[in-house]
Structures are given as structure tokens and as C-alpha cells.
Amino acid sequence: MKKFEDVFYEYFKFHSPSISWGRQKEMVDQYENHIHFFIGDLLLSEIDHHIVLQPIRKLEIEGKTRSSNQVRQMIGRIFDYGFYCGYCHHNPIEVVRKASKRHAANHFAFVQSCHFHYLYKEVRQLNILDLCHNIAFLIIILTASRTKEVCGMMWRELDFKSKIWFIPPHRMKTRIAHEVMLSEQVIDLLQKWKEVCSSEEYVFPSRYKCRDYITGYSIRRAILKTSFKYSQSLHGFRHLFSTTCYESGKWRDDPIELCIAHKPQSVTYSNSKRFYNHAKYREEKRLIMQWYADKVEEWILNEPFEEVN
């Protein structure tokens, strides 16, 4: 018989080729920080639901329901793998699952468009973002892309002629390649920034780490210093984009969702559409992104992009 730790690392080795490096690190951290102390040295066959509940209950008591749900799911997968390999004859997590607290997800905060001007003005007046972070901040807003995708943007991903930003699968949360249609405002910003950028590889290179790029920390810190610290998050700009597009009534659902790298083939769609619609809606996406960039420029009012410094 095998210990839980042995089965965990066997499972990890089996699945690691198909998951990202970040997810691999997250799995090992979860095991070492939350699971190993309680059941790592126990034989898989001697772990019952009373024992397996201990790491989950600890996290629930601490109010970390998201982590407790993740730990419960991981333990369940290890036991499923163990059962498949013949290391055990049961999965005690099935009993625990019915009695565990569920994580209540909080949506990312975002301001209404009528307040956007004041948020942007406060961030600018703080004067704590250098030119690199200022440009990145605007690109996050104008493209409605995830912070990590923008911060890690590479010059070779950009096609200024076709006005498309091609993001490779390994940089996407969904592991699916994504095309961002670039508005005239974004093209103008990036072309001017390229003239003074210190890197030929990364669009937003780190000042402190060689051959690396910035993080969203400085931009988040700037927002937290404004009066909107509880009502706006960096990810919230994606919510603002989606809400603005849908409220306008101008655009169809599928192109809007594709603009922010969401699958339009959700469970609310018919099965045929979910599996057979591979349309990319490039031209409609281009119109949406330009329309939205014009909207943002209207909100900013007296803060022309070319004066960002």
C-alpha cells in the first residue's frame, strides 16, 4: 500500500505535462501547506472521512472557503487516481463534499462609466506610476485584457499592420490562443512607446529583473490609494467593458464575449452552437474595440492619451 504523499506525487507526475507551470506550482503549494501535515504520511487505505476532514475544517474555520474547496477537490482527485490504480477501495471525500462549506465568489469591483473620469484623474494626480506603468494601465483599460496578459505582452505578438495582438495559448488563462483587435488609440500608444522602450522583447520590461516584465502590483497600489479603492479593481475593467457593450444594445453576444476571451458557447447555448460554432467575428470585434476606445476617450475627457507621462 502507498502513502497519500506517494500517490500525490505520482498523480502530479502523471498530469504535469498537460498543465501550466503556474498550476503545477499551485498544486505543490496546496499540498505542502494544507494537506501534508494532516494526511501526507498516512496510508491511503487507512484514511477515512473523519481524518480527511481535518485540513478542510481548519481552512473553513479560518474563513478560507476558497482554499478549503480547492483542497477538498484535490484530495478527491488523488483518491480517484488511487482507486483507478488499485491503491484504495474508496474515496472518503464523497462524504465530506456533502457537508463542506461552499465558497461564495465575490465579483470584481468596478465603477460605472460616469465615475471613470474621476478614478482616472485621481490615479494620474498621485503621480506614482512611471511612463511604462501608465501605458500598461491604459492598455489594460482599452483592451479589456487580463492584467497578466498585458504585463507580459511581447513585441513579436503585435502586428501593427493588421492591428492585431496575437496572444499565444501558453499565456492565456484558457490555454486557447486569443486575438485582440487593437483600436487606433492603442496602436498610437504602443508605437510611441516603442520608440523609447528599453526592451526589444517585452513591451513592458521590468526595471529590476533582467529579461522579465512588470507585474500589476504598482497599478493596483495606485488604485488602492484613491477614493475608489473599494469600488474598482484591475480585473474590474473587464467588467466595465462587458457591461458597457451589453448596455449599449449595439453588439451581439458572441463577439462581445470573444473580445474578452470568453467562450460564447456557454451552457445556455444550444449544443450544436457550443460544439460547431468556430466563428472568430474579427470585423465585428474590431468595430467593438474601436467603439469602446472612443468611449473611454470620452470618459477621460481632458486627459489626452498622448500627454501621458
Steps between C-alpha positions, in 0.01 A plus 500: 500500500611855437502814710286796395815702422633230267171489311483880483840530332424206271178676398688828462765343276231338288306824441772767506580482124147615419478794744676835520805565717297738715236235567772245582646733761154572640428127541827433686449806722147388590620155589801612705322785680158350566499123458836339580492574876167321545505200267824501299663217698188283531426201282227571248303197624488622863368851429128532568267801476570604863872532426468658158266763645773651724689717244169611350344597833813696598471717191124543548552620859754754371240624252699375200215326322656539157814318616297237686302425185820472296658267758188283510498473121869411487470230766203359309703481179786323679261239638337457159844441351586261785179306444575481126849365573376253762661675800169537687139384482315819598498880474416655840473845347154410365362512855690819585385678185137494610578662835763757394445873476474635149708799394292807419684676219520879511482681167781739422406857584467754220379859475222618274607685188380831646765470775784383278634851436543564874673168558743555216565859609580392856745235380675755277518761777670255734795507257640170630490310170793534262443522124523122454230430760283787374497354150431151635212640707342653191549183295327297774205740483480532121542131412299358795771235527617323813777680688753219461437481127571872457800510734661207316428641154783444253585708194493194277136441594399834348417550134469874447408453135196282564441668839478171686663378819552124476522342848636142493318220687757463780440862606122466513298389801293276273811362322334605172672746266329839500489792257447852633392756243693819568330839484666806349564629852683183602706494179601863554599434862707193419679650201606805700603283795708275276721796410615535863453146634820346635416145391471340158326198654247615760272797446504575873841389628578488871749755629623258766505153341708433190301346214173524690189717487304714746218376721172671574603575858587869451178569309291323766680700770419824317128411485503406870625850582196661338152547641392213271707234677189304598310554177756425228743216436729446204298199387191718537587683178398183317163520674472866400569411137246217494231701681547801272477286186188314612323812628556675167287244318723549194686171498426129494586273792753275328740773380486674838596180681777424252644849551576407861608144420185336634345205326166610355398135492373499858256249645216738418563448129375206297729199481556544127621857548724408791686239298479614139522881502866596448439847358753764609291810416817697425339798329226533759757472778705773333195731491425428865854572618519828308156604625603423858832685470308806379272464801796487739645809335168678557501398868854621552405833337787738561767234537631440144691173465800662338566706813546198728834532676 
